[in-house]
Amino acid sequence: MLESSIDEEYWVEGEFADASVGFGGHFYGEMVQKDEQGRNIVARARVTCWARNYNIISLRFQKETGETLRRGLHVKLLVKVTFHEQYGYALNILDVDSSFTLGDMARRRKEILAQLQQDGIINDNKELPLPSLLKHIAVVSSAGAAGYGDFCDQLEQNDYGLFFHHHLFPAVMQGTNVEESVMTALAAIADEADCWDCVVIIRGGGATGDLSDFDSYPLAAAVAQMPIPVIVGIGHERDETVLDFVAHVRVKTPTAAAAFLIDNGVQQLSRLDDIQNRMIQGVSLLCERQQRYIEQLTVRLTSAPSKLLLTEQHHLEILQNRHMQAARFMLQNAKLQLQNLETRYVALDPVLQLKRGFSLTYTADGQLLRSTKDLHYGEPLITRLADGTVKSEVTQ
């Protein structure tokens, strides 16, 4: 009945509610249509694509869009209606419209950016002042990710001997719960924002479709409203997410994020070297001018009476001593300022605070304990000291 009463092919639009590749390389899934609010399902159909055709379609689709035929993807398919005595009604996929999916992805990203603009927060993080010295770095990444390892290696093995204090706030960067996990890490960093100069969100390369999890309004809003500058390095050179448009600094890869931090440190070293050189040159020039002045006076006083000559020489010696003392004072004062600057930076290191006898106490879910009002009887606690951690339980 179906074969005799309907056309050979139809274009249908919908969202993959399920998608998988089974034994033999055949594709199986379910396609759904939702209402205008995008909440309720108004129609659904089982879809299939046999291995030979699926291999051709999926490779071309991934090349053109960077996506895979996955759950949650909105697609436009060329299908043939089929009916099987055992498995029932299904749509057999003959082709996929790549341009439709590209347009849908672009539309979604455009809508998120428009909402951020309308809410007045799209430039909030970009407008924060970037600290002159980026030394204490909060990192949001997956602990076992290659990109995170490359980032740490590049920071710790830089060619300039720069030291960075970086701490990982682990998050899921691929698969389910990406949005919730990254937002939890950002919230933990915001609670102790005074301890950090900036936040670095990094994820190495992979399937472009995996990066769609970062095209999220709640996550973009969280990044935009962070109280400290955010540096984003997600994916490959060609990749782009909504977070790139709201972060303070946008780089292409985790290693590029490390290079940015190293370059910042090198610039600060160069500034200090330049200040030192200008001070040395200034003092040297002052000494040369005074020496010439003394020589000129000596020549002019050669023919003067001996008493006057002695008086003038004494006066010149006093002037010379004053200038030399002033020069030494300038050098000592500058050195003291540099030492004070270094002392202030070192004093901000949380590890030093722990070594002085302070400690940090966290609840079992990792929240920093700030008040006894937040305690509950029998609740486990973790206290961080300079040389380790102590686990305890609230008994009173």
N, C-alpha and C positions, 0 to 999 in steps of 0.2 A: 504493500500500500504506500509506504513512504517513498520508495524508489520511483514509483509510477506517478506520484502526485506532486512532488516538489522538485525544485531546480537542483542542479548538480552542486552548486557552490553558493555560499553566503558569507558576507563579511559581518562579524559580530564583535561587539565591544564588551569588555567586562574586566573583572579582577580575578587573578588566580587565588582561590581560597585554599588550594592544595596543589602541590606540584612535586613530582618525583620521577626518577628514572629507574625502571625496574629491570628484571632479568632480561637479558638479550638487548639492552639498550633502548627499550621502548619507553616512551614518555606517557605518564598517566597523571591526571590532575582533575580539579574541579574548578569551574568558572562560575562566578556569581555576578549578579547585577544588583546594585543597591539603590535605595530611594534618593531623592534630591539632597537630603541632609547627610547622606552617606552613612546612615546608621543601620537601617533595616534591609534585609535581603528580600528582594521582590521576585527573583528568579535565579535558578541554578541549573547547571548541566555538567555532566561528566565529559571530559575531553581526553583524547588520545592522540598520539602521533607515533607512527611506527619508526623503528630505529633508522632505517635508511634515509627517510625524509627528515627525521629529527636531527640527525647529525649535520645535514646540510643547512637546515633552518637555524639551528642553535648557533653554529659557528658564524654564520653571516650576521645573525642578530647581535651576537656579542661583539663582533668586529665593528658594527655600525653604531651600537649604543653603549657598549661597555657593560651591558647588563646580561644576566642570565634569565632564562624563563623560570622564575621563582615565585614563591608564595608572596602575595601582597602586591605584585606588579600589575599595573593597569595596561592592558594590551588590546590590540585590534587584530583578530585572526580571520583568515580565510578558511572556512570549514565545509565539510560535507556531512550532512545528517545521516547517521547510520542507526541501525537497530539490530541487536544480537539476541537470539532466542534465550540465551542464558544471562547475559549481562545487561540487556535492555538498551535504552536510548542513550546515544553519545554523539559528540561532535568530533569528527576526525580532522585534525589540523593539517591543512595543505600549505599554508604560508603565514607569515607574520609581517605586519606593517611596522617597520622600524621607526619611520618618521612619526607615527602616532605616539609611540612610547617616548621618543625624544621630546616631543612637544608637551606631553603630560608631565615629564620630569621638570622641564623648564618652567611650565606653568606653576607647578607646585612650589618651586624655589622662588619664583617671582611673587607669588602670593605671600609666602613667609616674609620676604624682604619688605613687601608693602605693608604688612601688619606691623613689623618692627619699626618702620618709618612712621606709621600712623601713631603708634604708642610712644614715639619720641625717645626711643632707647637705642636706636641702631648705631649711634656714634658715641654712646656713653663711655665705653671702654677705650675707644680711640683717643678720646679727649683727656684721659688721665695722663699726668706727667710721668714719663719714663725715668726711673731713678738713674743717676749718673753712673752708679756702679751696680751691676746685676750680679750679685754674689750668692744670695740665698734663693734657691730655685725650688718651687713646688712643681712636681711632675705628675701629670695624669696620663697613665698608660697601663698596658697590660704587663705584668711583671715578667712573663716569659717571652714577650714579643722581641723579635730580632731588631726591630726599629729602636726599642728602648735600650737594648744592649749596645747598639751602634752609637746612640746618643751619649750614653755614659762613658763609653770608651773614648770618644772624641773629646769630651770635656776633661777627663782625667789624664789623658795623654797629650794634651796640647803642647805645642812647641815653645810656649812662652813661660811655662812654670806657673801659670795662673791656678789658683785654688778656688773651687766652687763647692759650696755646701748644697747638695741636692737631695731631696727626699721624695720617694714614690708614694703617691696616693693611688693605689691600684684600682682599676676599673675594667669592665668588660668593653672591649673595643671592636667586637665582631659578634654577629649572631643576635640572640635575644637579649633584652634588657640593657642595650647599649645606652639608650637615653637615660634611664633611671640610674644606672651605675655611674655614669660620668657626672650627672647632676649631684649625686651623693658625694662624690669626691670633691667637686667644686664647693659644696656647702661646708665640708670639713675644712677646706683651705680658707674659706671666708671667715670661719670662726676664729682663726688664728692669723689673720691677714697681716698683723704687725710683724710677724716672724719672717715674712717672705717679701722679696723684691718683685717677683713676678711669678706667673703660672705658665707652664709649658704643657700643651696638650699635643701628644704625638701618637702617631700610628703609622706603621710601615705600609708598603704597598700590598696589593691583593686585588681581588675582583672589584671592579668599579661599583657593582651593585651593592657590595658590602658597605660602601661609603654613604649610601642613601640614608642610613640610620642617623647620620649627622645633619641631614636636612630636616631639622625638627625645630618648630617654633619654641617650645619650652626650653630646649637645650640652648638654642641661639640666644634667647632672652637671658638665661642664666649666665652665659659668657659675657654678654653685653653689659650686665649689671654687676660683674665682679668688682670688688673694691680695689684691686690691684691689676696692673696690665697683664693681658693674656697674649701668649705667643702660640700660634697654631701651626703645626707641621704635620699634615695628614695626607698620606697617599704618595703618589708619584708626581712627576713634573706636570703631567697633563690633567691631574685630578683637581676638583674644585667642589667645595661644600658651602653651605650657608655660613658656617662658622668663620670662613675666610673673610666674610664681609663685615663681621662685627668685632673681630679680634683687634687688639692694639697693633700687633705685628703679624703678618701673614708670610710664612715661608712654605716651601714645597714639600720638604721631607724632614724626618727627625734629625738627620745629619746636618741639614741646613739650619735647623733650630740651634744645634750646638755651635755651629760656625758663627751664628749671629751673636751668641753670648760671648764667645771667645773674642770676636771682633770688638765688641763693646769693651771688654777688659783691656784689650790692646790699646784702644783709643784713650782710656784713662791713664794707662802707663805712659803713653806718648805725651799726654797733657802734663803729667808730673815731671817728665824729663824736660819738656819745654820750659816749664816754670823754673826748674833748677838751672838750666843753661842760661836763661835770661837774667837770673839773679847773679850768677857768676860773671857774666859779661858786664852787667851793670856795675858791679863792685870793681872789677878790673879797670873799666873805663874811668870810674871816679878816681881811682888811685893814680892812673896815668895822668889825668888832668891836674891833680894836686902836685904830682912830681914835677910836671912842666912848670907849674906856677912857682914852685920853690926854686927851681933852677933859674927862672927869669929874675926872681927877686935877688937871688944870690949874685947874679951878674951885675944887677943895678946897684947893689950895695958894696961892691968890691972896692970902690974908691971912697966910700964914706968913712968917717972916723971909726976907730975900733970899737968904742963903746956903743955907738949906734948899730954897728954891724952885729955885735953880740946880742943886743936887744932884739933886733929883727930876727936873728937866727933862733933865739929862744921862742919868739912869737911863732915862727914857722914850725918849730918842733911841736909846739902846743897844737897848732892847727893840724899838723900831720897826725898827731896822736888822736885828736878828736875824730878825724875822718876815718882813721883805721878802726877806732873803737865803734864808730857808727857802722862801718862795714861789717865788723864782726857781729855787732848786735843784729843787723839785718839778716845775716846768715843764720845766727842762732834762733832768731824769732821764726824764720821760715822753716828751719828744721823742726822746731817745736810744733809748729802748725801741722807739718806733715806727720809728725809722731802722734799728735792728738787725733788727726783724721784716721790714722791707722788704728789707734786705740778704740775709737768709736765704732769702727767697722768690726773689730774683733769682739768688742763687748756685746754686740748684737747677736753673736753666735749662740743659738739655743744650747748647744753642747756645753759651752763654758758655764752657762747658767746652771746646768745640772751638776757640773763639777764643783760649783760653789756651795752645793748643799740643797739646791732647790729640786723639786721633783714635779712630775706631771701625772695626774691620776685620771684614768679613763674608765668608762663603763664597759660592759662586755661587748656592746655594739660599736665601740670605738669613739664615743662622744667624750670630749674633754669635760671633766667634772669641775664645775665652777662654784657650787653652793651645796651645803648639806641638805637643802630643801629638795635637791634632785635625787637623794639617796632613798633606798628602800631596804627594809630588813631582808637579809639573806641574799642580797644582790652581790654578784662577784665583781671585783674591781681589779684593775691592772695599773700598777704604779711604775712609771719609768724613772730610773735613776741614771747617773752618769755611766755606770758600768753594767747595767742590765735592767731587768724588770722584776717586780714582785707581785704575785697574785694574792689577793686577800678577799675577805667576805665581810659584809656589814653585819655585825652582831649587836651593835648598840648605837 
